[in-house]
Amino acid sequence: MASQRRRAMLCILLGLGLSSLGSAIVNIALPSMSRSFASSGATTVWVVNAYQLSATVCLLPVASLAESLGLKRVYASSLAIFVLASLGCAFAPTLPMLVSARLIQGAGAAGISVAGIALVRAIYPQRMVSKGLALVALAVAIPGALGPTIAATILVVAKWPWLFLVNAPFGLAVPLFVAAAPPDVRVARPLDLTGIALSALAFGLFVAGIGTLGIGDGRIATGEIVVSFFCFSLFVRQQLQHPFPMLPFDLFRIPLFALSVWTSVCSYAAQILAYVSLPFLFETGMHLSAVETGLLVTPWPLMTAVTAPIAGRLTSRYPASVLCSIGLMFLSAGLLLMVFLPTTPSKWDVVWRLALCGIGFGLFQTPNNTAMMTAGPIGRSGAASGMNAAARYVGWSLGSALVSLIFGLGGDHGAVFCLAAGMAFALMGSATSSARRFR
């Protein structure tokens, strides 16, 4: 049983690592893509936005499918889709085709995130769940740490399409996972096509509207946001009347779970606001090379990888509310210090500030995920995992869309304004996490 768990866990971590690498490696290459397609920075950011948007839209439907079709089947299929879409990204001849391939890749990432995290709780006994989730945090953080360096190294010797080709060999892990994973537990439920359509319109129009507020006709973007709220209200009403809702209302009635979800949304919005804007700050504002940018961004995810397992051990001794609040205060302090970076900073000026951000994020991630995944009954692990991933991708989608908006309105100071916005989200997340102590 232990050996089977290790093999299954290895494949789960591999898929989660690939989805993390797919995001981290692209951020560094955005300036190169912008030059390759002769497009603006605000337009090229949609290579990131498309991935996050697609993943966000697909999360709730995938969580529903995972409970009806089985976690193992959904995970294996999603990993295969992700790898094939990576090939599509590598061979995309135009920016619109690249964005389209990233939409498909994001759908695969959604399945990997939902089914992968739910499988962790299925594989490990209750007393070891935090250990498994700490490994998940490492699987996400380590590729994030290596992503900038890998991207910088590849861009020195090859063009940006090779950033996507690195995923191709890992598609061979799909058969290995199918053989090693535990048997599926399925729940018979019909596919809610109406709910899927309403959730796609709600999330899709909201992110698209925010992302295009600073580009072109603002009335169209404002209309998209208004319609998104209308669609979301219809979605909630439809879900309340559905016998098998995609929105887990039973879990949201648990204060610990609901507050953990909002803490996660704020934290990941802060993270992506910084991750997407930093390459532009370093390459455009500080005139650094792609290699220097990759190395300079690395301290954040590297320190997250170092801190995550420590936070996993602390989770059994201290409340998640305390650990997450402290971590997010560190994150907000690091981002504030980046806002007030000297005009001609040394490398060390940047490194220690981003390292502080990484320590804070690592201290938040594992305790918050553990609180979210264990707040409800084990039979609702699929729904809890879906909302865990949904919170992450909603935060990323909101953050990346805000980057596009801020870049469109902020001009040359867009990157600094993004860091300030990230600090504000980190502070909101810290306040929300603190509220869990009184529930």
Secondary structure as GFF3:
##gff-version 3
##sequence-region A 1 439
A	DSSP	alpha_helix	2	36	.	.	.	ID=ss1
A	DSSP	alpha_helix	41	44	.	.	.	ID=ss2
A	DSSP	alpha_helix	46	69	.	.	.	ID=ss3
A	DSSP	alpha_helix	71	90	.	.	.	ID=ss4
A	DSSP	alpha_helix	95	123	.	.	.	ID=ss5
A	DSSP	three_ten_helix	126	128	.	.	.	ID=ss6
A	DSSP	alpha_helix	129	157	.	.	.	ID=ss7
A	DSSP	alpha_helix	162	165	.	.	.	ID=ss8
A	DSSP	three_ten_helix	168	172	.	.	.	ID=ss9
A	DSSP	alpha_helix	173	180	.	.	.	ID=ss10
A	DSSP	alpha_helix	193	211	.	.	.	ID=ss11
A	DSSP	alpha_helix	218	240	.	.	.	ID=ss12
A	DSSP	alpha_helix	249	252	.	.	.	ID=ss13
A	DSSP	alpha_helix	255	280	.	.	.	ID=ss14
A	DSSP	pi_helix	281	285	.	.	.	ID=ss15
A	DSSP	alpha_helix	290	297	.	.	.	ID=ss16
A	DSSP	alpha_helix	299	315	.	.	.	ID=ss17
A	DSSP	alpha_helix	320	339	.	.	.	ID=ss18
A	DSSP	alpha_helix	347	374	.	.	.	ID=ss19
A	DSSP	three_ten_helix	378	380	.	.	.	ID=ss20
A	DSSP	alpha_helix	381	410	.	.	.	ID=ss21
A	DSSP	three_ten_helix	411	413	.	.	.	ID=ss22
A	DSSP	alpha_helix	414	435	.	.	.	ID=ss23
A	DSSP	three_ten_helix	436	438	.	.	.	ID=ss24
###
